[in-house]
Every structure is written in structure tokens, then in C-alpha cells.
Amino acid sequence: MTTLLKNWDFMRFLRLGIGLWLAYTAITEHQLIIGMMAGLFLLQGIMNIGCGSKGCNVPYNRCNRNQKVEDISLEEVK
């Protein structure tokens, strides 16, 4: 229960808002497919799932900065 109340960011609010808007549209228009889409967006917004197990975050350390840069020697070809 405590994980549902933490880490509320822009994308989570956006998914929740889209889900609520789609749910309202599905109820007023009597559309089952839109209702299923609303359920998907509401589930993503409430449970904070969407782009994999870690969410949509990009890893901070993508490369190792301690690696030495090797000098490249070029040879002119005629």
C-alpha cells in the first residue's frame, strides 16, 4: 500500500488523467473498447507500471568514465 502512495511524477499523473478521461468517455458513449483502454491507463497510473519493471526511467550511469581513452593512429593511404 505504501508503494502506491510514493513516487508520483508527471507521467504517473498523465496516465491517471488519460485513464479517467477515457473512462468518462467510455461511460457516456457506451464503448467497451474505450473502457478497456481506460482500465489499462488507470492500472498503469495507479500501480506505476508502464515501460518495464523499472518504469520509464533511463539509467543514470550508461558508460564507465574511468576507462582510458586510447590514442588512435591514422595512416594516410595513397
mmCIF file of the N, C-alpha and C atoms, coordinates in Angstrom:
data_MODEL
# 
_entry.id   MODEL 
# 
loop_
_atom_site.group_PDB 
_atom_site.id 
_atom_site.type_symbol 
_atom_site.label_atom_id 
_atom_site.label_alt_id 
_atom_site.label_comp_id 
_atom_site.label_asym_id 
_atom_site.label_entity_id 
_atom_site.label_seq_id 
_atom_site.pdbx_PDB_ins_code 
_atom_site.Cartn_x 
_atom_site.Cartn_y 
_atom_site.Cartn_z 
_atom_site.occupancy 
_atom_site.B_iso_or_equiv 
_atom_site.pdbx_formal_charge 
_atom_site.auth_seq_id 
_atom_site.auth_comp_id 
_atom_site.auth_asym_id 
_atom_site.auth_atom_id 
_atom_site.pdbx_PDB_model_num 
ATOM 1   N N  . MET A 1 1  ? 0.829   -1.202 0.000   1.00 0.00 ? 1  MET A N  1 
ATOM 2   C CA . MET A 1 1  ? 0.000   0.000  0.000   1.00 0.00 ? 1  MET A CA 1 
ATOM 3   C C  . MET A 1 1  ? 0.860   1.248  0.000   1.00 0.00 ? 1  MET A C  1 
ATOM 4   N N  . THR A 1 2  ? 2.003   1.192  0.670   1.00 0.00 ? 2  THR A N  1 
ATOM 5   C CA . THR A 1 2  ? 2.841   2.389  0.726   1.00 0.00 ? 2  THR A CA 1 
ATOM 6   C C  . THR A 1 2  ? 3.486   2.679  -0.622  1.00 0.00 ? 2  THR A C  1 
ATOM 7   N N  . THR A 1 3  ? 3.699   1.649  -1.463  1.00 0.00 ? 3  THR A N  1 
ATOM 8   C CA . THR A 1 3  ? 4.281   1.898  -2.788  1.00 0.00 ? 3  THR A CA 1 
ATOM 9   C C  . THR A 1 3  ? 3.308   2.620  -3.706  1.00 0.00 ? 3  THR A C  1 
ATOM 10  N N  . LEU A 1 4  ? 2.018   2.481  -3.450  1.00 0.00 ? 4  LEU A N  1 
ATOM 11  C CA . LEU A 1 4  ? 1.036   3.198  -4.271  1.00 0.00 ? 4  LEU A CA 1 
ATOM 12  C C  . LEU A 1 4  ? 1.025   4.687  -3.970  1.00 0.00 ? 4  LEU A C  1 
ATOM 13  N N  . LEU A 1 5  ? 1.492   5.065  -2.791  1.00 0.00 ? 5  LEU A N  1 
ATOM 14  C CA . LEU A 1 5  ? 1.452   6.464  -2.391  1.00 0.00 ? 5  LEU A CA 1 
ATOM 15  C C  . LEU A 1 5  ? 2.764   7.193  -2.635  1.00 0.00 ? 5  LEU A C  1 
ATOM 16  N N  . LYS A 1 6  ? 3.800   6.485  -3.103  1.00 0.00 ? 6  LYS A N  1 
ATOM 17  C CA . LYS A 1 6  ? 5.108   7.098  -3.320  1.00 0.00 ? 6  LYS A CA 1 
ATOM 18  C C  . LYS A 1 6  ? 5.385   7.283  -4.809  1.00 0.00 ? 6  LYS A C  1 
ATOM 19  N N  . ASN A 1 7  ? 6.360   8.128  -5.107  1.00 0.00 ? 7  ASN A N  1 
ATOM 20  C CA . ASN A 1 7  ? 6.886   8.340  -6.456  1.00 0.00 ? 7  ASN A CA 1 
ATOM 21  C C  . ASN A 1 7  ? 5.828   8.823  -7.451  1.00 0.00 ? 7  ASN A C  1 
ATOM 22  N N  . TRP A 1 8  ? 5.044   9.787  -7.088  1.00 0.00 ? 8  TRP A N  1 
ATOM 23  C CA . TRP A 1 8  ? 4.087   10.358 -8.015  1.00 0.00 ? 8  TRP A CA 1 
ATOM 24  C C  . TRP A 1 8  ? 4.802   11.440 -8.830  1.00 0.00 ? 8  TRP A C  1 
ATOM 25  N N  . ASP A 1 9  ? 4.948   11.192 -10.115 1.00 0.00 ? 9  ASP A N  1 
ATOM 26  C CA . ASP A 1 9  ? 5.604   12.139 -11.000 1.00 0.00 ? 9  ASP A CA 1 
ATOM 27  C C  . ASP A 1 9  ? 4.651   12.519 -12.132 1.00 0.00 ? 9  ASP A C  1 
ATOM 28  N N  . PHE A 1 10 ? 5.154   13.286 -13.084 1.00 0.00 ? 10 PHE A N  1 
ATOM 29  C CA . PHE A 1 10 ? 4.317   13.803 -14.163 1.00 0.00 ? 10 PHE A CA 1 
ATOM 30  C C  . PHE A 1 10 ? 3.704   12.683 -14.994 1.00 0.00 ? 10 PHE A C  1 
ATOM 31  N N  . MET A 1 11 ? 4.495   11.675 -15.351 1.00 0.00 ? 11 MET A N  1 
ATOM 32  C CA . MET A 1 11 ? 3.986   10.596 -16.198 1.00 0.00 ? 11 MET A CA 1 
ATOM 33  C C  . MET A 1 11 ? 2.897   9.791  -15.499 1.00 0.00 ? 11 MET A C  1 
ATOM 34  N N  . ARG A 1 12 ? 3.033   9.633  -14.210 1.00 0.00 ? 12 ARG A N  1 
ATOM 35  C CA . ARG A 1 12 ? 2.016   8.885  -13.473 1.00 0.00 ? 12 ARG A CA 1 
ATOM 36  C C  . ARG A 1 12 ? 0.698   9.666  -13.428 1.00 0.00 ? 12 ARG A C  1 
ATOM 37  N N  . PHE A 1 13 ? 0.795   10.976 -13.191 1.00 0.00 ? 13 PHE A N  1 
ATOM 38  C CA . PHE A 1 13 ? -0.414  11.807 -13.222 1.00 0.00 ? 13 PHE A CA 1 
ATOM 39  C C  . PHE A 1 13 ? -1.016  11.856 -14.622 1.00 0.00 ? 13 PHE A C  1 
ATOM 40  N N  . LEU A 1 14 ? -0.167  11.874 -15.645 1.00 0.00 ? 14 LEU A N  1 
ATOM 41  C CA . LEU A 1 14 ? -0.657  11.898 -17.027 1.00 0.00 ? 14 LEU A CA 1 
ATOM 42  C C  . LEU A 1 14 ? -1.410  10.618 -17.353 1.00 0.00 ? 14 LEU A C  1 
ATOM 43  N N  . ARG A 1 15 ? -0.863  9.457  -16.991 1.00 0.00 ? 15 ARG A N  1 
ATOM 44  C CA . ARG A 1 15 ? -1.554  8.189  -17.235 1.00 0.00 ? 15 ARG A CA 1 
ATOM 45  C C  . ARG A 1 15 ? -2.886  8.130  -16.493 1.00 0.00 ? 15 ARG A C  1 
ATOM 46  N N  . LEU A 1 16 ? -2.881  8.609  -15.253 1.00 0.00 ? 16 LEU A N  1 
ATOM 47  C CA . LEU A 1 16 ? -4.110  8.611  -14.472 1.00 0.00 ? 16 LEU A CA 1 
ATOM 48  C C  . LEU A 1 16 ? -5.148  9.544  -15.092 1.00 0.00 ? 16 LEU A C  1 
ATOM 49  N N  . GLY A 1 17 ? -4.716  10.712 -15.544 1.00 0.00 ? 17 GLY A N  1 
ATOM 50  C CA . GLY A 1 17 ? -5.635  11.651 -16.179 1.00 0.00 ? 17 GLY A CA 1 
ATOM 51  C C  . GLY A 1 17 ? -6.208  11.115 -17.480 1.00 0.00 ? 17 GLY A C  1 
ATOM 52  N N  . ILE A 1 18 ? -5.368  10.495 -18.303 1.00 0.00 ? 18 ILE A N  1 
ATOM 53  C CA . ILE A 1 18 ? -5.849  9.905  -19.555 1.00 0.00 ? 18 ILE A CA 1 
ATOM 54  C C  . ILE A 1 18 ? -6.824  8.770  -19.247 1.00 0.00 ? 18 ILE A C  1 
ATOM 55  N N  . GLY A 1 19 ? -6.509  7.968  -18.234 1.00 0.00 ? 19 GLY A N  1 
ATOM 56  C CA . GLY A 1 19 ? -7.406  6.877  -17.860 1.00 0.00 ? 19 GLY A CA 1 
ATOM 57  C C  . GLY A 1 19 ? -8.763  7.378  -17.386 1.00 0.00 ? 19 GLY A C  1 
ATOM 58  N N  . LEU A 1 20 ? -8.773  8.433  -16.585 1.00 0.00 ? 20 LEU A N  1 
ATOM 59  C CA . LEU A 1 20 ? -10.042 8.994  -16.118 1.00 0.00 ? 20 LEU A CA 1 
ATOM 60  C C  . LEU A 1 20 ? -10.841 9.597  -17.262 1.00 0.00 ? 20 LEU A C  1 
ATOM 61  N N  . TRP A 1 21 ? -10.153 10.271 -18.173 1.00 0.00 ? 21 TRP A N  1 
ATOM 62  C CA . TRP A 1 21 ? -10.832 10.868 -19.328 1.00 0.00 ? 21 TRP A CA 1 
ATOM 63  C C  . TRP A 1 21 ? -11.416 9.776  -20.226 1.00 0.00 ? 21 TRP A C  1 
ATOM 64  N N  . LEU A 1 22 ? -10.644 8.704  -20.466 1.00 0.00 ? 22 LEU A N  1 
ATOM 65  C CA . LEU A 1 22 ? -11.148 7.604  -21.285 1.00 0.00 ? 22 LEU A CA 1 
ATOM 66  C C  . LEU A 1 22 ? -12.295 6.876  -20.594 1.00 0.00 ? 22 LEU A C  1 
ATOM 67  N N  . ALA A 1 23 ? -12.239 6.740  -19.268 1.00 0.00 ? 23 ALA A N  1 
ATOM 68  C CA . ALA A 1 23 ? -13.331 6.092  -18.540 1.00 0.00 ? 23 ALA A CA 1 
ATOM 69  C C  . ALA A 1 23 ? -14.612 6.909  -18.654 1.00 0.00 ? 23 ALA A C  1 
ATOM 70  N N  . TYR A 1 24 ? -14.501 8.218  -18.515 1.00 0.00 ? 24 TYR A N  1 
ATOM 71  C CA . TYR A 1 24 ? -15.677 9.082  -18.672 1.00 0.00 ? 24 TYR A CA 1 
ATOM 72  C C  . TYR A 1 24 ? -16.254 8.964  -20.082 1.00 0.00 ? 24 TYR A C  1 
ATOM 73  N N  . THR A 1 25 ? -15.371 8.965  -21.083 1.00 0.00 ? 25 THR A N  1 
ATOM 74  C CA . THR A 1 25 ? -15.815 8.843  -22.470 1.00 0.00 ? 25 THR A CA 1 
ATOM 75  C C  . THR A 1 25 ? -16.473 7.486  -22.715 1.00 0.00 ? 25 THR A C  1 
ATOM 76  N N  . ALA A 1 26 ? -15.903 6.428  -22.164 1.00 0.00 ? 26 ALA A N  1 
ATOM 77  C CA . ALA A 1 26 ? -16.463 5.085  -22.352 1.00 0.00 ? 26 ALA A CA 1 
ATOM 78  C C  . ALA A 1 26 ? -17.846 4.966  -21.718 1.00 0.00 ? 26 ALA A C  1 
ATOM 79  N N  . ILE A 1 27 ? -18.028 5.587  -20.566 1.00 0.00 ? 27 ILE A N  1 
ATOM 80  C CA . ILE A 1 27 ? -19.331 5.501  -19.892 1.00 0.00 ? 27 ILE A CA 1 
ATOM 81  C C  . ILE A 1 27 ? -20.379 6.306  -20.649 1.00 0.00 ? 27 ILE A C  1 
ATOM 82  N N  . THR A 1 28 ? -20.017 7.523  -21.074 1.00 0.00 ? 28 THR A N  1 
ATOM 83  C CA . THR A 1 28 ? -21.006 8.365  -21.748 1.00 0.00 ? 28 THR A CA 1 
ATOM 84  C C  . THR A 1 28 ? -21.326 7.869  -23.154 1.00 0.00 ? 28 THR A C  1 
ATOM 85  N N  . GLU A 1 29 ? -20.353 7.243  -23.826 1.00 0.00 ? 29 GLU A N  1 
ATOM 86  C CA . GLU A 1 29 ? -20.564 6.773  -25.200 1.00 0.00 ? 29 GLU A CA 1 
ATOM 87  C C  . GLU A 1 29 ? -20.920 5.289  -25.281 1.00 0.00 ? 29 GLU A C  1 
ATOM 88  N N  . HIS A 1 30 ? -20.915 4.590  -24.145 1.00 0.00 ? 30 HIS A N  1 
ATOM 89  C CA . HIS A 1 30 ? -21.220 3.162  -24.082 1.00 0.00 ? 30 HIS A CA 1 
ATOM 90  C C  . HIS A 1 30 ? -20.294 2.363  -25.003 1.00 0.00 ? 30 HIS A C  1 
ATOM 91  N N  . GLN A 1 31 ? -18.981 2.590  -24.866 1.00 0.00 ? 31 GLN A N  1 
ATOM 92  C CA . GLN A 1 31 ? -17.987 1.918  -25.698 1.00 0.00 ? 31 GLN A CA 1 
ATOM 93  C C  . GLN A 1 31 ? -17.133 0.984  -24.844 1.00 0.00 ? 31 GLN A C  1 
ATOM 94  N N  . LEU A 1 32 ? -17.156 -0.307 -25.165 1.00 0.00 ? 32 LEU A N  1 
ATOM 95  C CA . LEU A 1 32 ? -16.420 -1.297 -24.390 1.00 0.00 ? 32 LEU A CA 1 
ATOM 96  C C  . LEU A 1 32 ? -14.913 -1.202 -24.638 1.00 0.00 ? 32 LEU A C  1 
ATOM 97  N N  . ILE A 1 33 ? -14.514 -0.991 -25.883 1.00 0.00 ? 33 ILE A N  1 
ATOM 98  C CA . ILE A 1 33 ? -13.082 -0.932 -26.213 1.00 0.00 ? 33 ILE A CA 1 
ATOM 99  C C  . ILE A 1 33 ? -12.417 0.258  -25.524 1.00 0.00 ? 33 ILE A C  1 
ATOM 100 N N  . ILE A 1 34 ? -13.068 1.393  -25.534 1.00 0.00 ? 34 ILE A N  1 
ATOM 101 C CA . ILE A 1 34 ? -12.519 2.571  -24.856 1.00 0.00 ? 34 ILE A CA 1 
ATOM 102 C C  . ILE A 1 34 ? -12.469 2.325  -23.347 1.00 0.00 ? 34 ILE A C  1 
ATOM 103 N N  . GLY A 1 35 ? -13.431 1.576  -22.824 1.00 0.00 ? 35 GLY A N  1 
ATOM 104 C CA . GLY A 1 35 ? -13.414 1.219  -21.412 1.00 0.00 ? 35 GLY A CA 1 
ATOM 105 C C  . GLY A 1 35 ? -12.232 0.337  -21.055 1.00 0.00 ? 35 GLY A C  1 
ATOM 106 N N  . MET A 1 36 ? -11.880 -0.589 -21.943 1.00 0.00 ? 36 MET A N  1 
ATOM 107 C CA . MET A 1 36 ? -10.707 -1.427 -21.693 1.00 0.00 ? 36 MET A CA 1 
ATOM 108 C C  . MET A 1 36 ? -9.421  -0.610 -21.762 1.00 0.00 ? 36 MET A C  1 
ATOM 109 N N  . MET A 1 37 ? -9.358  0.328  -22.693 1.00 0.00 ? 37 MET A N  1 
ATOM 110 C CA . MET A 1 37 ? -8.191  1.218  -22.756 1.00 0.00 ? 37 MET A CA 1 
ATOM 111 C C  . MET A 1 37 ? -8.095  2.062  -21.497 1.00 0.00 ? 37 MET A C  1 
ATOM 112 N N  . ALA A 1 38 ? -9.245  2.525  -21.002 1.00 0.00 ? 38 ALA A N  1 
ATOM 113 C CA . ALA A 1 38 ? -9.267  3.300  -19.760 1.00 0.00 ? 38 ALA A CA 1 
ATOM 114 C C  . ALA A 1 38 ? -8.759  2.468  -18.598 1.00 0.00 ? 38 ALA A C  1 
ATOM 115 N N  . GLY A 1 39 ? -9.167  1.202  -18.542 1.00 0.00 ? 39 GLY A N  1 
ATOM 116 C CA . GLY A 1 39 ? -8.698  0.320  -17.489 1.00 0.00 ? 39 GLY A CA 1 
ATOM 117 C C  . GLY A 1 39 ? -7.189  0.123  -17.541 1.00 0.00 ? 39 GLY A C  1 
ATOM 118 N N  . LEU A 1 40 ? -6.640  0.016  -18.750 1.00 0.00 ? 40 LEU A N  1 
ATOM 119 C CA . LEU A 1 40 ? -5.197  -0.125 -18.908 1.00 0.00 ? 40 LEU A CA 1 
ATOM 120 C C  . LEU A 1 40 ? -4.464  1.111  -18.401 1.00 0.00 ? 40 LEU A C  1 
ATOM 121 N N  . PHE A 1 41 ? -4.924  2.285  -18.807 1.00 0.00 ? 41 PHE A N  1 
ATOM 122 C CA . PHE A 1 41 ? -4.273  3.524  -18.365 1.00 0.00 ? 41 PHE A CA 1 
ATOM 123 C C  . PHE A 1 41 ? -4.440  3.751  -16.862 1.00 0.00 ? 41 PHE A C  1 
ATOM 124 N N  . LEU A 1 42 ? -5.605  3.422  -16.326 1.00 0.00 ? 42 LEU A N  1 
ATOM 125 C CA . LEU A 1 42 ? -5.805  3.562  -14.881 1.00 0.00 ? 42 LEU A CA 1 
ATOM 126 C C  . LEU A 1 42 ? -4.913  2.606  -14.104 1.00 0.00 ? 42 LEU A C  1 
ATOM 127 N N  . LEU A 1 43 ? -4.757  1.385  -14.600 1.00 0.00 ? 43 LEU A N  1 
ATOM 128 C CA . LEU A 1 43 ? -3.879  0.427  -13.948 1.00 0.00 ? 43 LEU A CA 1 
ATOM 129 C C  . LEU A 1 43 ? -2.432  0.913  -13.978 1.00 0.00 ? 43 LEU A C  1 
ATOM 130 N N  . GLN A 1 44 ? -1.998  1.438  -15.123 1.00 0.00 ? 44 GLN A N  1 
ATOM 131 C CA . GLN A 1 44 ? -0.642  1.959  -15.221 1.00 0.00 ? 44 GLN A CA 1 
ATOM 132 C C  . GLN A 1 44 ? -0.439  3.150  -14.298 1.00 0.00 ? 44 GLN A C  1 
ATOM 133 N N  . GLY A 1 45 ? -1.421  4.012  -14.195 1.00 0.00 ? 45 GLY A N  1 
ATOM 134 C CA . GLY A 1 45 ? -1.295  5.180  -13.342 1.00 0.00 ? 45 GLY A CA 1 
ATOM 135 C C  . GLY A 1 45 ? -1.297  4.850  -11.867 1.00 0.00 ? 45 GLY A C  1 
ATOM 136 N N  . ILE A 1 46 ? -2.149  3.926  -11.464 1.00 0.00 ? 46 ILE A N  1 
ATOM 137 C CA . ILE A 1 46 ? -2.256  3.588  -10.048 1.00 0.00 ? 46 ILE A CA 1 
ATOM 138 C C  . ILE A 1 46 ? -1.073  2.745  -9.581  1.00 0.00 ? 46 ILE A C  1 
ATOM 139 N N  . MET A 1 47 ? -0.685  1.745  -10.391 1.00 0.00 ? 47 MET A N  1 
ATOM 140 C CA . MET A 1 47 ? 0.378   0.828  -9.987  1.00 0.00 ? 47 MET A CA 1 
ATOM 141 C C  . MET A 1 47 ? 1.773   1.309  -10.387 1.00 0.00 ? 47 MET A C  1 
ATOM 142 N N  . ASN A 1 48 ? 1.872   2.387  -11.150 1.00 0.00 ? 48 ASN A N  1 
ATOM 143 C CA . ASN A 1 48 ? 3.142   2.948  -11.620 1.00 0.00 ? 48 ASN A CA 1 
ATOM 144 C C  . ASN A 1 48 ? 3.927   1.924  -12.436 1.00 0.00 ? 48 ASN A C  1 
ATOM 145 N N  . ILE A 1 49 ? 3.252   1.327  -13.399 1.00 0.00 ? 49 ILE A N  1 
ATOM 146 C CA . ILE A 1 49 ? 3.894   0.421  -14.334 1.00 0.00 ? 49 ILE A CA 1 
ATOM 147 C C  . ILE A 1 49 ? 3.688   0.971  -15.730 1.00 0.00 ? 49 ILE A C  1 
ATOM 148 N N  . GLY A 1 50 ? 4.580   0.622  -16.652 1.00 0.00 ? 50 GLY A N  1 
ATOM 149 C CA . GLY A 1 50 ? 4.367   1.133  -17.992 1.00 0.00 ? 50 GLY A CA 1 
ATOM 150 C C  . GLY A 1 50 ? 5.419   0.720  -18.982 1.00 0.00 ? 50 GLY A C  1 
ATOM 151 N N  . CYS A 1 51 ? 6.662   0.977  -18.712 1.00 0.00 ? 51 CYS A N  1 
ATOM 152 C CA . CYS A 1 51 ? 7.715   0.713  -19.685 1.00 0.00 ? 51 CYS A CA 1 
ATOM 153 C C  . CYS A 1 51 ? 8.686   -0.332 -19.179 1.00 0.00 ? 51 CYS A C  1 
ATOM 154 N N  . GLY A 1 52 ? 8.210   -1.335 -18.519 1.00 0.00 ? 52 GLY A N  1 
ATOM 155 C CA . GLY A 1 52 ? 9.094   -2.375 -17.997 1.00 0.00 ? 52 GLY A CA 1 
ATOM 156 C C  . GLY A 1 52 ? 9.073   -2.409 -16.482 1.00 0.00 ? 52 GLY A C  1 
ATOM 157 N N  . SER A 1 53 ? 9.950   -3.213 -15.934 1.00 0.00 ? 53 SER A N  1 
ATOM 158 C CA . SER A 1 53 ? 9.945   -3.397 -14.484 1.00 0.00 ? 53 SER A CA 1 
ATOM 159 C C  . SER A 1 53 ? 10.461  -2.180 -13.729 1.00 0.00 ? 53 SER A C  1 
ATOM 160 N N  . LYS A 1 54 ? 11.306  -1.362 -14.364 1.00 0.00 ? 54 LYS A N  1 
ATOM 161 C CA . LYS A 1 54 ? 11.853  -0.181 -13.698 1.00 0.00 ? 54 LYS A CA 1 
ATOM 162 C C  . LYS A 1 54 ? 11.139  1.102  -14.104 1.00 0.00 ? 54 LYS A C  1 
ATOM 163 N N  . GLY A 1 55 ? 10.044  0.996  -14.818 1.00 0.00 ? 55 GLY A N  1 
ATOM 164 C CA . GLY A 1 55 ? 9.345   2.183  -15.273 1.00 0.00 ? 55 GLY A CA 1 
ATOM 165 C C  . GLY A 1 55 ? 10.024  2.768  -16.498 1.00 0.00 ? 55 GLY A C  1 
ATOM 166 N N  . CYS A 1 56 ? 9.791   4.004  -16.758 1.00 0.00 ? 56 CYS A N  1 
ATOM 167 C CA . CYS A 1 56 ? 10.342  4.654  -17.951 1.00 0.00 ? 56 CYS A CA 1 
ATOM 168 C C  . CYS A 1 56 ? 11.622  5.418  -17.657 1.00 0.00 ? 56 CYS A C  1 
ATOM 169 N N  . ASN A 1 57 ? 12.271  5.132  -16.576 1.00 0.00 ? 57 ASN A N  1 
ATOM 170 C CA . ASN A 1 57 ? 13.493  5.844  -16.228 1.00 0.00 ? 57 ASN A CA 1 
ATOM 171 C C  . ASN A 1 57 ? 14.667  5.354  -17.058 1.00 0.00 ? 57 ASN A C  1 
ATOM 172 N N  . VAL A 1 58 ? 15.532  6.265  -17.435 1.00 0.00 ? 58 VAL A N  1 
ATOM 173 C CA . VAL A 1 58 ? 16.757  5.939  -18.151 1.00 0.00 ? 58 VAL A CA 1 
ATOM 174 C C  . VAL A 1 58 ? 17.862  5.768  -17.119 1.00 0.00 ? 58 VAL A C  1 
ATOM 175 N N  . PRO A 1 59 ? 18.690  4.732  -17.241 1.00 0.00 ? 59 PRO A N  1 
ATOM 176 C CA . PRO A 1 59 ? 19.762  4.565  -16.249 1.00 0.00 ? 59 PRO A CA 1 
ATOM 177 C C  . PRO A 1 59 ? 20.717  5.746  -16.260 1.00 0.00 ? 59 PRO A C  1 
ATOM 178 N N  . TYR A 1 60 ? 21.145  6.143  -15.073 1.00 0.00 ? 60 TYR A N  1 
ATOM 179 C CA . TYR A 1 60 ? 21.977  7.330  -14.945 1.00 0.00 ? 60 TYR A CA 1 
ATOM 180 C C  . TYR A 1 60 ? 23.394  7.078  -15.436 1.00 0.00 ? 60 TYR A C  1 
ATOM 181 N N  . ASN A 1 61 ? 23.997  5.964  -15.050 1.00 0.00 ? 61 ASN A N  1 
ATOM 182 C CA . ASN A 1 61 ? 25.366  5.647  -15.442 1.00 0.00 ? 61 ASN A CA 1 
ATOM 183 C C  . ASN A 1 61 ? 25.340  4.721  -16.650 1.00 0.00 ? 61 ASN A C  1 
ATOM 184 N N  . ARG A 1 62 ? 25.403  5.298  -17.832 1.00 0.00 ? 62 ARG A N  1 
ATOM 185 C CA . ARG A 1 62 ? 25.368  4.483  -19.036 1.00 0.00 ? 62 ARG A CA 1 
ATOM 186 C C  . ARG A 1 62 ? 26.746  4.042  -19.483 1.00 0.00 ? 62 ARG A C  1 
ATOM 187 N N  . CYS A 1 63 ? 27.780  4.771  -19.113 1.00 0.00 ? 63 CYS A N  1 
ATOM 188 C CA . CYS A 1 63 ? 29.126  4.391  -19.512 1.00 0.00 ? 63 CYS A CA 1 
ATOM 189 C C  . CYS A 1 63 ? 30.066  4.555  -18.328 1.00 0.00 ? 63 CYS A C  1 
ATOM 190 N N  . ASN A 1 64 ? 31.142  3.846  -18.388 1.00 0.00 ? 64 ASN A N  1 
ATOM 191 C CA . ASN A 1 64 ? 32.128  3.913  -17.327 1.00 0.00 ? 64 ASN A CA 1 
ATOM 192 C C  . ASN A 1 64 ? 33.109  5.041  -17.650 1.00 0.00 ? 64 ASN A C  1 
ATOM 193 N N  . ARG A 1 65 ? 33.165  6.049  -16.839 1.00 0.00 ? 65 ARG A N  1 
ATOM 194 C CA . ARG A 1 65 ? 34.016  7.205  -17.109 1.00 0.00 ? 65 ARG A CA 1 
ATOM 195 C C  . ARG A 1 65 ? 35.463  6.976  -16.677 1.00 0.00 ? 65 ARG A C  1 
ATOM 196 N N  . ASN A 1 66 ? 35.751  5.849  -16.051 1.00 0.00 ? 66 ASN A N  1 
ATOM 197 C CA . ASN A 1 66 ? 37.105  5.564  -15.614 1.00 0.00 ? 66 ASN A CA 1 
ATOM 198 C C  . ASN A 1 66 ? 37.937  4.870  -16.688 1.00 0.00 ? 66 ASN A C  1 
ATOM 199 N N  . GLN A 1 67 ? 37.339  4.589  -17.827 1.00 0.00 ? 67 GLN A N  1 
ATOM 200 C CA . GLN A 1 67 ? 38.083  3.942  -18.892 1.00 0.00 ? 67 GLN A CA 1 
ATOM 201 C C  . GLN A 1 67 ? 39.060  4.919  -19.523 1.00 0.00 ? 67 GLN A C  1 
ATOM 202 N N  . LYS A 1 68 ? 40.240  4.411  -19.873 1.00 0.00 ? 68 LYS A N  1 
ATOM 203 C CA . LYS A 1 68 ? 41.237  5.246  -20.524 1.00 0.00 ? 68 LYS A CA 1 
ATOM 204 C C  . LYS A 1 68 ? 40.939  5.333  -22.012 1.00 0.00 ? 68 LYS A C  1 
ATOM 205 N N  . VAL A 1 69 ? 41.140  6.510  -22.566 1.00 0.00 ? 69 VAL A N  1 
ATOM 206 C CA . VAL A 1 69 ? 40.934  6.721  -23.983 1.00 0.00 ? 69 VAL A CA 1 
ATOM 207 C C  . VAL A 1 69 ? 42.244  6.410  -24.691 1.00 0.00 ? 69 VAL A C  1 
ATOM 208 N N  . GLU A 1 70 ? 42.171  5.501  -25.641 1.00 0.00 ? 70 GLU A N  1 
ATOM 209 C CA . GLU A 1 70 ? 43.373  5.131  -26.371 1.00 0.00 ? 70 GLU A CA 1 
ATOM 210 C C  . GLU A 1 70 ? 43.565  6.070  -27.544 1.00 0.00 ? 70 GLU A C  1 
ATOM 211 N N  . ASP A 1 71 ? 44.831  6.402  -27.832 1.00 0.00 ? 71 ASP A N  1 
ATOM 212 C CA . ASP A 1 71 ? 45.125  7.240  -28.989 1.00 0.00 ? 71 ASP A CA 1 
ATOM 213 C C  . ASP A 1 71 ? 44.987  6.407  -30.252 1.00 0.00 ? 71 ASP A C  1 
ATOM 214 N N  . ILE A 1 72 ? 44.367  7.007  -31.227 1.00 0.00 ? 72 ILE A N  1 
ATOM 215 C CA . ILE A 1 72 ? 44.181  6.331  -32.500 1.00 0.00 ? 72 ILE A CA 1 
ATOM 216 C C  . ILE A 1 72 ? 45.209  6.859  -33.479 1.00 0.00 ? 72 ILE A C  1 
ATOM 217 N N  . SER A 1 73 ? 45.950  5.962  -34.071 1.00 0.00 ? 73 SER A N  1 
ATOM 218 C CA . SER A 1 73 ? 46.941  6.388  -35.074 1.00 0.00 ? 73 SER A CA 1 
ATOM 219 C C  . SER A 1 73 ? 46.372  6.113  -36.457 1.00 0.00 ? 73 SER A C  1 
ATOM 220 N N  . LEU A 1 74 ? 46.407  7.131  -37.282 1.00 0.00 ? 74 LEU A N  1 
ATOM 221 C CA . LEU A 1 74 ? 45.882  7.041  -38.634 1.00 0.00 ? 74 LEU A CA 1 
ATOM 222 C C  . LEU A 1 74 ? 47.021  7.029  -39.620 1.00 0.00 ? 74 LEU A C  1 
ATOM 223 N N  . GLU A 1 75 ? 46.845  6.287  -40.692 1.00 0.00 ? 75 GLU A N  1 
ATOM 224 C CA . GLU A 1 75 ? 47.859  6.183  -41.720 1.00 0.00 ? 75 GLU A CA 1 
ATOM 225 C C  . GLU A 1 75 ? 47.242  6.627  -43.041 1.00 0.00 ? 75 GLU A C  1 
ATOM 226 N N  . GLU A 1 76 ? 47.917  7.506  -43.714 1.00 0.00 ? 76 GLU A N  1 
ATOM 227 C CA . GLU A 1 76 ? 47.408  8.026  -44.975 1.00 0.00 ? 76 GLU A CA 1 
ATOM 228 C C  . GLU A 1 76 ? 47.667  7.010  -46.083 1.00 0.00 ? 76 GLU A C  1 
ATOM 229 N N  . VAL A 1 77 ? 46.627  6.720  -46.844 1.00 0.00 ? 77 VAL A N  1 
ATOM 230 C CA . VAL A 1 77 ? 46.731  5.758  -47.943 1.00 0.00 ? 77 VAL A CA 1 
ATOM 231 C C  . VAL A 1 77 ? 46.585  6.532  -49.245 1.00 0.00 ? 77 VAL A C  1 
ATOM 232 N N  . LYS A 1 78 ? 47.578  6.312  -50.179 1.00 0.00 ? 78 LYS A N  1 
ATOM 233 C CA . LYS A 1 78 ? 47.509  6.990  -51.476 1.00 0.00 ? 78 LYS A CA 1 
ATOM 234 C C  . LYS A 1 78 ? 47.193  6.040  -52.579 1.00 0.00 ? 78 LYS A C  1 
# 
